[in-house]
Amino acid sequence: MRKLYQLSLFICLLTLYSTLISCFSTDIDTDRDGVLDGADSCKLVAGSKTNHGCPVIPKVKGIHLYLDNSASMGGYYQAQTEYKTIVSDLAMKMNEQIHPVQISFIAKENLPYKKSISDFTSDLATAPMAAQKSSELHRMIHDIAAHCAKDEVSLLVSDCILSFPDSDIKVNPNVNVQNAASTLKNNIYLSFADLRKQGFAASIYGFRSKFYGTYYDYQNSKTKLKGTMRPFYIWVIAKQALLLQFNMKLEQIGSFKPDQALHFGLVNRAVTNYNILPQLTHEGEWLKSTQGISDISLNKGQSLQFGLVLNLDQLPSYARSLSYLQKNLVVNTTGCSAQLSFQSKSTVDQSKLRSDSQKEAFAACTHVAVVRVTDMPLTKANIHFYLPLKYDTWYQDWSTMDDRAAKDQVERTFALEHLITGVKEAYELPNTKYIDCSLLLTK
């Protein structure tokens, strides 16, 4: 009888404990995504969510590849150039690995290519392509955006030379130089501002290729180039979440190796979510809390250490690199002395992780950071670490405002700096950080 009573008491206590845990857990939002754990099927994954708290993975349902075939592009199609290899391989790999590709030539008109991908690679090697006289980049961008659905991706391959129409240059040979920072830049701004309002983001990838043929400078004067290295660019435009997924797929194509890249509109808000894993690295006396760590015992001359994980998938590739993070991360402390360093996930000893929840959190993360606190004189302290949203400045080195001399035609693009400035201004947002996290430390 006594054993039966003890068993009944144990079951009651266990039921009460489970109920309490269940009640408390429904008030917890582990991944800080606005969906409480009680209703969150993906408690450790923040970001774009369904009602069940799990990520929405957008699917590409269409790829449109537009090739600028204005006269200035002619030199990329002559002889054996890197341009032909890169574009041909990209079209083939996207068609096979991501989604069937529709190809068009674009300048003043949009001319669909009606043959197969295999025919395209053959024609690219043998047939003349740059058939239209001139183009205006902002008009091409506008036309492309007008035909891009929410589940489709559009790519534009172009030399991205900003220019007025030929008729305007004949009237004033210096019109391009005189108005690059105003009219030409603002035309680009308006085109991309319209894209942003529709929820589209954009990426630009920079490449280099030999160029054989006629080069037109800002005054439309002609120079014959014989294998001079010239830049060309691939713009990728899609809805924000879709572009993020598509860029990851592009990076998985082994032959897609741009020299440079910039991304606009991909990060609408900073990463604020992290997960402290006590089993990852644990030095000193402390406990994990909902806002950081608590119950700290830290005497003079002692230190404590803990590890945390973050998911930085939404950041552009350059901002995810460990070297960039270490160089640009800002760490501010109040009430303590602390350092934060990122570690390669592959070098972390995962055998220390024994609980399923911590293993799951580690698997869901992209980056590992270690925090070491060496002094905490107050009972409460705060660590604020953030990564400023900065654009790389490579485009300034790739730009020239006078391309009449041969030396300024090598690996330079006329007015590229003003083009990129127009896009940057179009995507300027209140968010000025890639990462923005705070940790509360209490004794």
C-alpha positions as CSV (number, residue, x, y, z in Angstrom):
1,M,0.0,0.0,0.0
2,R,2.8,2.3,0.9
3,K,4.6,1.6,-2.4
4,L,1.4,2.4,-4.3
5,Y,1.1,5.7,-2.4
6,Q,4.7,6.6,-3.2
7,L,4.2,5.7,-6.9
8,S,1.0,7.8,-7.1
9,L,2.8,10.7,-5.4
10,F,5.7,10.4,-7.9
11,I,3.3,10.4,-10.9
12,C,1.5,13.5,-9.5
13,L,4.8,15.4,-9.0
14,L,6.0,14.4,-12.4
15,T,2.8,15.6,-14.0
16,L,2.9,18.8,-12.1
17,Y,6.6,19.4,-13.1
18,S,5.8,18.7,-16.8
19,T,2.8,21.1,-16.6
20,L,5.0,23.8,-15.1
21,I,7.7,23.3,-17.7
22,S,5.2,23.4,-20.4
23,C,3.7,26.6,-19.1
24,F,7.0,28.4,-18.7
25,S,8.3,27.2,-22.1
26,T,5.3,28.7,-23.9
27,D,6.5,32.1,-22.7
28,I,10.1,31.6,-24.0
29,D,11.2,32.6,-27.5
30,T,14.6,30.9,-27.8
31,D,15.4,32.1,-31.3
32,R,13.8,35.6,-30.7
33,D,11.8,35.4,-33.9
34,G,8.5,36.6,-32.4
35,V,7.1,33.0,-32.3
36,L,7.0,31.6,-28.8
37,D,8.5,28.1,-28.3
38,G,5.1,26.6,-27.5
39,A,4.0,27.3,-31.1
40,D,7.4,27.2,-32.8
41,S,8.3,24.1,-34.7
42,C,11.8,25.5,-35.3
43,K,12.7,26.9,-31.9
44,L,16.4,27.5,-32.9
45,V,16.0,29.0,-36.3
46,A,15.3,32.7,-36.7
47,G,14.5,34.6,-39.9
48,S,11.6,34.6,-42.4
49,K,8.9,32.3,-40.9
50,T,5.5,30.6,-41.4
51,N,3.0,30.5,-38.6
52,H,4.7,27.4,-37.3
53,G,8.0,29.3,-36.7
54,C,10.0,27.5,-39.5
55,P,11.8,29.2,-42.4
56,V,10.1,29.9,-45.6
57,I,12.4,28.5,-48.4
58,P,11.4,30.3,-51.6
59,K,11.8,28.3,-54.9
60,V,13.0,29.6,-58.2
61,K,10.3,29.1,-60.8
62,G,11.9,31.1,-63.6
63,I,15.3,32.4,-64.7
64,H,15.7,35.1,-67.3
65,L,19.2,35.7,-68.7
66,Y,19.5,39.1,-70.6
67,L,22.6,39.8,-72.6
68,D,23.4,43.5,-73.4
69,N,24.0,43.3,-77.2
70,S,24.7,47.0,-77.8
71,A,27.7,47.9,-80.1
72,S,30.0,48.5,-77.1
73,M,29.8,44.8,-76.2
74,G,31.1,43.6,-79.6
75,G,34.7,43.1,-78.4
76,Y,33.7,40.4,-75.9
77,Y,32.4,38.2,-78.6
78,Q,35.5,38.1,-80.8
79,A,38.3,35.5,-80.6
80,Q,38.6,33.5,-77.4
81,T,37.5,35.6,-74.5
82,E,36.8,34.8,-70.8
83,Y,33.4,36.5,-71.4
84,K,32.2,33.8,-73.7
85,T,33.4,31.0,-71.4
86,I,31.8,32.5,-68.3
87,V,28.5,33.4,-69.9
88,S,28.2,30.1,-71.7
89,D,29.1,28.0,-68.6
90,L,26.8,30.1,-66.4
91,A,23.8,29.6,-68.7
92,M,24.4,25.9,-69.0
93,K,24.9,25.3,-65.2
94,M,21.9,27.3,-64.2
95,N,19.8,25.5,-66.7
96,E,21.0,22.1,-65.4
97,Q,21.4,22.7,-61.7
98,I,18.8,25.4,-60.8
99,H,16.0,25.9,-63.3
100,P,15.5,26.1,-67.1
101,V,16.8,29.4,-68.5
102,Q,15.2,31.8,-70.9
103,I,17.7,33.9,-72.8
104,S,17.1,37.3,-74.4
105,F,19.3,40.0,-76.0
106,I,18.6,43.5,-74.9
107,A,19.5,47.1,-75.7
108,K,16.9,49.4,-77.2
109,E,14.8,46.3,-77.9
110,N,14.3,43.0,-76.0
111,L,14.9,40.1,-78.5
112,P,14.2,36.6,-77.1
113,Y,16.6,33.8,-78.1
114,K,14.4,31.0,-79.3
115,K,16.9,28.2,-79.6
116,S,18.1,25.7,-77.0
117,I,20.8,26.2,-74.4
118,S,23.2,24.0,-76.3
119,D,22.6,26.0,-79.5
120,F,23.3,29.2,-77.4
121,T,26.7,28.0,-76.3
122,S,27.5,27.2,-79.9
123,D,26.2,30.5,-81.3
124,L,28.0,32.4,-78.6
125,A,31.3,31.0,-79.9
126,T,30.6,31.5,-83.6
127,A,27.8,34.0,-84.4
128,P,28.0,37.9,-84.1
129,M,26.0,39.0,-81.1
130,A,26.4,42.7,-80.6
131,A,23.9,43.8,-83.2
132,Q,22.1,46.9,-81.7
133,K,23.7,50.3,-81.8
134,S,23.4,51.8,-78.3
135,S,21.8,51.2,-74.9
136,E,20.9,53.1,-71.8
137,L,21.4,51.0,-68.7
138,H,18.6,52.4,-66.6
139,R,16.1,51.7,-69.3
140,M,17.3,48.1,-69.6
141,I,17.0,47.7,-65.8
142,H,13.5,49.1,-65.9
143,D,12.4,46.8,-68.8
144,I,13.9,43.7,-67.0
145,A,12.2,44.5,-63.8
146,A,8.8,44.9,-65.5
147,H,9.0,41.3,-66.7
148,C,10.3,39.7,-63.5
149,A,7.7,37.9,-61.4
150,K,7.9,37.4,-57.6
151,D,9.2,33.8,-58.0
152,E,11.6,34.5,-60.9
153,V,15.2,35.7,-61.1
154,S,16.6,38.0,-63.8
155,L,20.2,38.4,-64.8
156,L,21.7,41.1,-66.9
157,V,25.2,40.7,-68.5
158,S,26.6,44.1,-69.5
159,D,29.6,46.4,-69.6
160,C,27.6,48.8,-67.5
161,I,28.9,51.9,-69.2
162,L,26.7,54.9,-68.3
163,S,25.9,57.0,-71.4
164,F,23.5,59.3,-73.0
165,P,22.1,58.4,-76.4
166,D,24.3,58.8,-79.5
167,S,22.3,61.8,-80.6
168,D,23.0,63.7,-77.4
169,I,26.7,63.0,-77.6
170,K,26.9,64.3,-81.1
171,V,25.4,67.6,-79.9
172,N,27.7,67.8,-76.8
173,P,30.7,65.4,-76.8
174,N,31.2,66.0,-73.0
175,V,27.6,65.4,-72.0
176,N,28.5,62.1,-70.3
177,V,31.2,63.6,-68.1
178,Q,29.3,66.7,-67.3
179,N,26.2,64.8,-66.2
180,A,27.5,61.5,-64.8
181,A,27.2,62.6,-61.2
182,S,23.7,64.1,-61.7
183,T,21.4,62.9,-64.5
184,L,23.0,59.5,-65.2
185,K,23.4,58.6,-61.5
186,N,19.8,59.8,-60.8
187,N,18.4,57.7,-63.7
188,I,20.0,54.7,-62.1
189,Y,18.7,55.7,-58.7
190,L,15.1,56.0,-59.9
191,S,15.2,52.6,-61.6
192,F,16.5,50.8,-58.5
193,A,14.4,52.8,-56.1
194,D,11.4,51.5,-58.0
195,L,12.8,48.0,-57.7
196,R,13.2,48.4,-53.9
197,K,9.6,49.6,-53.5
198,Q,8.5,46.4,-55.2
199,G,10.5,44.3,-52.8
200,F,13.3,43.4,-55.2
201,A,17.0,43.2,-54.1
202,A,20.0,43.2,-56.5
203,S,23.5,41.8,-56.6
204,I,26.3,42.8,-59.0
205,Y,29.2,40.5,-59.8
206,G,32.3,41.9,-61.5
207,F,34.4,39.9,-64.0
208,R,37.4,40.6,-66.3
209,S,37.8,39.5,-69.9
210,K,39.9,40.1,-73.0
211,F,38.3,42.5,-75.4
212,Y,39.0,42.4,-79.2
213,G,37.4,45.1,-81.3
214,T,36.0,48.6,-81.1
215,Y,35.9,50.4,-77.8
216,Y,33.8,53.6,-77.6
217,D,34.9,56.2,-75.0
218,Y,32.6,58.7,-73.3
219,Q,32.8,60.9,-76.5
220,N,32.0,58.0,-78.7
221,S,35.5,58.1,-80.2
222,K,36.7,54.7,-81.4
223,T,39.7,52.7,-80.3
224,K,40.7,49.3,-81.6
225,L,41.6,47.0,-78.7
226,K,43.5,43.7,-79.3
227,G,43.0,41.6,-76.2
228,T,42.9,44.4,-73.6
229,M,41.4,43.2,-70.3
230,R,38.1,44.9,-69.8
231,P,35.5,44.5,-67.0
232,F,32.0,43.2,-67.5
233,Y,29.3,42.7,-64.9
234,I,26.4,40.4,-64.1
235,W,23.4,41.9,-62.3
236,V,21.1,39.5,-60.5
237,I,17.6,40.8,-59.6
238,A,14.9,39.0,-57.6
239,K,12.7,39.3,-54.5
240,Q,14.9,39.7,-51.4
241,A,14.4,36.2,-49.9
242,L,14.6,34.5,-53.3
243,L,17.8,36.4,-54.3
244,L,19.5,35.2,-51.1
245,Q,18.7,31.6,-51.9
246,F,19.7,32.1,-55.6
247,N,23.0,33.6,-54.7
248,M,23.8,30.7,-52.5
249,K,23.1,28.4,-55.5
250,L,25.4,30.5,-57.7
251,E,28.2,30.2,-55.2
252,Q,27.8,26.4,-55.4
253,I,28.6,26.5,-59.2
254,G,32.3,25.7,-59.2
255,S,33.1,27.8,-62.3
256,F,31.2,30.9,-61.1
257,K,34.2,32.9,-59.7
258,P,33.6,36.7,-59.9
259,D,36.5,39.0,-59.1
260,Q,34.2,41.3,-57.1
261,A,30.6,41.5,-55.8
262,L,28.2,43.9,-54.1
263,H,24.7,43.3,-52.8
264,F,21.8,45.7,-52.3
265,G,18.6,45.2,-50.3
266,L,19.6,41.7,-49.0
267,V,19.8,42.7,-45.4
268,N,16.7,44.6,-44.3
269,R,17.4,44.1,-40.6
270,A,20.4,43.2,-38.4
271,V,21.0,39.8,-37.0
272,T,20.0,40.0,-33.3
273,N,19.7,36.3,-32.5
274,Y,22.3,34.2,-30.9
275,N,22.4,31.1,-28.7
276,I,24.7,30.5,-25.8
277,L,25.9,26.9,-25.6
278,P,27.3,26.2,-22.2
279,Q,28.8,22.9,-23.3
280,L,30.7,24.5,-26.1
281,T,33.3,26.2,-23.9
282,H,32.7,26.8,-20.3
283,E,35.3,28.4,-18.0
284,G,34.5,30.0,-14.6
285,E,31.3,30.0,-12.6
286,W,28.2,31.1,-14.4
287,L,24.8,30.0,-15.7
288,K,23.0,30.6,-19.0
289,S,20.1,33.1,-18.8
290,T,17.5,34.3,-21.2
291,Q,19.4,37.5,-21.9
292,G,23.0,36.3,-21.5
293,I,24.6,34.7,-18.4
294,S,23.9,35.0,-14.7
295,D,25.0,33.8,-11.3
296,I,28.5,34.9,-12.1
297,S,31.3,34.4,-9.6
298,L,34.3,36.3,-10.7
299,N,37.0,37.4,-8.3
300,K,39.9,39.7,-9.1
301,G,42.5,38.1,-11.3
302,Q,40.0,35.5,-12.5
303,S,38.3,35.2,-15.9
304,L,35.3,33.4,-17.4
305,Q,34.6,32.2,-20.9
306,F,31.5,31.1,-22.8
307,G,30.6,30.3,-26.4
308,L,27.7,31.4,-28.5
309,V,26.5,30.6,-32.1
310,L,24.9,32.8,-34.7
311,N,23.2,32.2,-38.1
312,L,24.7,34.7,-40.6
313,D,23.3,33.1,-43.7
314,Q,21.5,36.4,-44.7
315,L,24.7,38.4,-44.8
316,P,26.7,38.8,-48.1
317,S,29.6,36.3,-48.5
318,Y,32.3,38.9,-47.8
319,A,30.7,39.9,-44.5
320,R,30.5,36.3,-43.4
321,S,34.3,35.7,-43.7
322,L,36.1,35.3,-40.4
323,S,38.8,37.8,-41.4
324,Y,36.1,40.5,-42.2
325,L,34.3,39.8,-39.0
326,Q,37.4,40.1,-36.9
327,K,38.5,43.3,-38.6
328,N,35.2,45.1,-38.6
329,L,33.2,43.8,-35.5
330,V,32.8,46.5,-32.8
331,V,32.6,45.3,-29.2
332,N,31.4,47.8,-26.5
333,T,31.3,46.9,-22.8
334,T,29.7,48.5,-19.8
335,G,30.6,47.3,-16.3
336,C,33.1,44.7,-17.4
337,S,36.2,44.0,-19.6
338,A,35.6,41.5,-22.3
339,Q,36.8,40.3,-25.7
340,L,34.9,38.5,-28.5
341,S,36.5,36.4,-31.2
342,F,35.0,34.3,-34.0
343,Q,36.2,30.8,-34.6
344,S,35.8,28.5,-37.7
345,K,32.9,26.2,-37.1
346,S,35.0,23.3,-38.5
347,T,37.6,23.6,-35.8
348,V,35.2,23.4,-32.9
349,D,35.2,20.2,-30.8
350,Q,31.6,19.0,-31.2
351,S,32.1,16.1,-28.9
352,K,31.6,18.5,-26.0
353,L,28.0,19.0,-27.0
354,R,26.0,16.2,-25.3
355,S,22.5,17.6,-25.1
356,D,20.2,17.3,-28.2
357,S,19.2,20.9,-27.9
358,Q,22.8,22.2,-28.1
359,K,23.7,19.8,-30.9
360,E,20.6,21.1,-32.8
361,A,21.6,24.7,-32.1
362,F,25.1,24.1,-33.3
363,A,24.0,22.4,-36.5
364,A,21.6,25.3,-37.3
365,C,24.3,28.0,-36.9
366,T,26.9,29.3,-39.4
367,H,29.3,30.9,-37.0
368,V,30.8,30.4,-33.5
369,A,32.0,33.2,-31.2
370,V,33.9,32.9,-27.9
371,V,33.5,35.6,-25.3
372,R,36.1,36.0,-22.5
373,V,35.4,38.3,-19.5
374,T,38.5,39.3,-17.5
375,D,37.0,41.8,-15.1
376,M,33.5,42.6,-13.8
377,P,33.6,45.0,-10.8
378,L,29.8,45.7,-10.9
379,T,26.9,43.3,-10.2
380,K,25.5,43.9,-13.7
381,A,27.4,44.4,-17.0
382,N,26.5,44.6,-20.7
383,I,28.4,43.5,-23.8
384,H,27.1,45.0,-27.1
385,F,28.7,43.7,-30.3
386,Y,27.7,44.8,-33.8
387,L,28.9,44.7,-37.4
388,P,28.4,48.0,-39.3
389,L,26.7,47.7,-42.7
390,K,29.5,48.7,-45.1
391,Y,29.8,48.4,-48.8
392,D,33.0,47.2,-50.3
393,T,34.8,50.0,-52.2
394,W,36.3,48.0,-55.0
395,Y,34.1,49.8,-57.6
396,Q,36.0,53.0,-57.0
397,D,39.2,51.3,-58.3
398,W,37.3,49.9,-61.3
399,S,35.9,53.3,-62.2
400,T,37.3,56.1,-64.4
401,M,35.9,59.4,-65.5
402,D,38.2,59.8,-68.6
403,D,38.4,56.7,-70.7
404,R,40.0,58.3,-73.8
405,A,43.5,57.2,-73.0
406,A,44.5,53.5,-73.6
407,K,45.7,53.1,-70.0
408,D,42.2,54.1,-68.6
409,Q,40.5,51.6,-70.8
410,V,42.3,48.7,-69.1
411,E,40.2,47.1,-66.4
412,R,38.2,50.3,-65.9
413,T,34.5,51.2,-66.5
414,F,33.4,54.8,-67.3
415,A,31.4,56.3,-64.4
416,L,31.0,53.0,-62.5
417,E,31.4,54.9,-59.2
418,H,28.3,57.0,-60.1
419,L,26.3,54.0,-61.2
420,I,27.0,52.2,-57.9
421,T,26.3,55.4,-55.9
422,G,22.9,55.6,-57.5
423,V,22.1,52.0,-56.5
424,K,23.4,52.5,-53.0
425,E,21.2,55.6,-52.5
426,A,18.2,53.7,-53.8
427,Y,18.7,51.0,-51.2
428,E,19.5,53.3,-48.2
429,L,17.6,52.0,-45.2
430,P,17.4,52.9,-41.5
431,N,19.2,49.7,-40.7
432,T,23.0,50.4,-40.5
433,K,24.2,47.1,-39.1
434,Y,24.7,43.6,-40.2
435,I,24.8,42.3,-36.7
436,D,23.5,44.0,-33.5
437,C,23.5,41.8,-30.4
438,S,23.6,42.5,-26.7
439,L,24.5,40.3,-23.7
440,L,23.5,40.9,-20.1
441,L,25.8,39.7,-17.4
442,T,24.7,39.5,-13.8
443,K,26.4,38.2,-10.7
